[in-house]
Amino acid sequence: MAKITASVYTSHVPAIGAAMDLGKTQEDYWKPLFAGYEYSRQWMKDNKPDVIFLVYNDHATAFSLDLIPTFAIGTAAEFTPADEGWGPRPVPKVIGHPELASHIAQSVIQQDFDLTIVNKMDVDHGLTVPLSLMCGELDPKTDAWPCPVIPFAVNVVQYPVPSGQRCFNLGQAIRRAIESYDEDLNVHIWGTGGMSHQLQGARAGLINAEWDNRFLDRLIAEPADLAKVPHIEYVREAGSEGIELVMWLIARGAMGDVAGSGRPPRLAHRFYHVPASNTAVGHLILENT
């Protein structure tokens, strides 16, 4: 059967993608951030999955305010990098895994989670920046991402948004779906977005490093309790865009220890950096044991 061997957590700041695309990664401002992903890129090469299930949020690219699914799974054979107003990122197109994606949709819906099935959509920086951080610079004309990717978009842009508990429970349903797939696949699940930041209003520029690092501690050691944190705490402590962190709970809920089928995951890497374009950047790699 397919199995989840690791989960990856990372911020998906659009300016990070621009820094990579414009060759600015070694500038003084950006160099410390990209140094934090050097281990991760080697880890990715040493632990290349067969499929990545990537949880992210669309930024009014595939879904406008006219249509906002709470949870949407991409079942297409490929996904084109989106034009977010300044042209598509110069990265390879994303190859999907329609068979596994369709199986997950079937299984998760039968577990009473409503998913929107998307057979065609462009993917924005929420998905391509994490891939770039973990895989490095790639030439879209000659290179490809190391494996197929299943995009899983979560609405954390327009309220009402799903609770942390709902996301954590969904992660468990996704794990069950993947483990019921009748093919020997090594799957990674990624949770992206955050950490603390606010882009508008009187608190624009807010970063709460203490709260962020406590979130990382709890995500590793006490995820079930972390899932109970209400929306208002995310907004109060991590800013209006800090709510993106509920997506990390989907990935954490899919790990084996949550289901009682494994020991606590091994922490392979942890990184935190401030600032990156008015945003705190967090990153974890957890391996199932």
FENURBEL-V771879 format. One record per residue. SS is DSSP state (~ for helix, > for strand, _ for the rest). PHI is phi as a letter, one per 40 degrees, with the letter a starting at -180 (NA if undefined). Layout:
{{SS:PHI} {SS:PHI}}
This chain:
{{_:NA} {_:c} {>:a} {>:c} {>:b} {>:a} {>:b} {>:b} {>:b} {>:a} {_:c} {_:b} {_:c} {~:c} {~:c} {~:c} {~:c} {~:c} {~:c} {~:c} {~:c} {_:c} {_:g} {_:b} {_:c} {_:c} {_:c} {~:d} {~:c} {~:c} {~:d} {~:c} {~:c} {~:c} {~:c} {_:c} {_:b} {~:c} {~:d} {~:c} {~:c} {~:c} {~:d} {~:c} {~:c} {~:c} {_:b} {_:c} {_:c} {_:c} {>:a} {>:b} {>:c} {>:b} {>:c} {>:a} {_:b} {_:c} {_:b} {_:f} {_:b} {_:c} {_:b} {_:c} {_:c} {_:c} {_:a} {_:b} {_:c} {_:c} {>:b} {>:b} {>:b} {>:c} {_:b} {_:c} {_:c} {>:a} {>:b} {_:c} {>:d} {_:c} {>:c} {_:c} {_:h} {_:b} {_:g} {>:c} {_:c} {_:c} {_:b} {_:c} {_:c} {>:c} {>:c} {_:c} {_:b} {~:d} {~:c} {~:c} {~:c} {~:c} {~:c} {~:c} {~:d} {~:d} {~:c} {~:c} {~:c} {~:c} {_:c} {_:g} {_:b} {_:c} {_:b} {>:c} {>:c} {>:b} {_:c} {_:a} {_:a} {_:c} {>:b} {_:c} {~:c} {~:d} {~:b} {~:c} {~:c} {~:d} {~:c} {~:c} {~:c} {~:c} {~:b} {_:g} {_:c} {_:b} {_:c} {_:c} {_:c} {_:b} {_:b} {_:a} {_:c} {_:c} {_:a} {>:c} {>:b} {>:b} {>:c} {>:b} {>:c} {>:b} {_:c} {_:b} {_:b} {_:b} {_:c} {_:c} {_:b} {_:c} {_:c} {~:c} {~:c} {~:c} {~:c} {~:c} {~:c} {~:c} {~:d} {~:c} {~:c} {~:c} {~:d} {~:c} {~:c} {~:c} {~:c} {_:c} {_:c} {_:c} {_:a} {_:c} {_:b} {>:c} {>:b} {>:b} {>:b} {>:b} {>:b} {>:b} {_:h} {_:g} {_:c} {_:c} {_:a} {_:b} {_:b} {_:a} {_:g} {_:c} {_:b} {_:d} {_:g} {_:d} {_:b} {_:b} {~:c} {~:c} {~:c} {~:d} {~:c} {~:c} {~:d} {~:c} {~:d} {~:c} {~:d} {~:c} {~:c} {_:a} {~:c} {~:c} {~:c} {~:c} {_:c} {_:c} {_:c} {_:c} {~:d} {~:c} {~:c} {~:d} {~:c} {~:c} {~:c} {~:b} {_:g} {~:c} {~:c} {~:c} {~:c} {~:d} {~:c} {~:c} {~:c} {~:c} {~:c} {~:c} {~:c} {~:c} {~:c} {_:c} {_:c} {~:c} {~:c} {~:c} {~:c} {_:g} {_:b} {_:a} {_:c} {_:d} {_:c} {>:c} {>:c} {>:c} {>:a} {>:a} {>:a} {>:a} {>:a} {_:b} {_:b} {_:a} {_:f} {_:g} {_:b} {_:c} {>:b} {>:b} {>:a} {>:b} {>:b} {>:b} {>:b} {_:c} {_:b}}
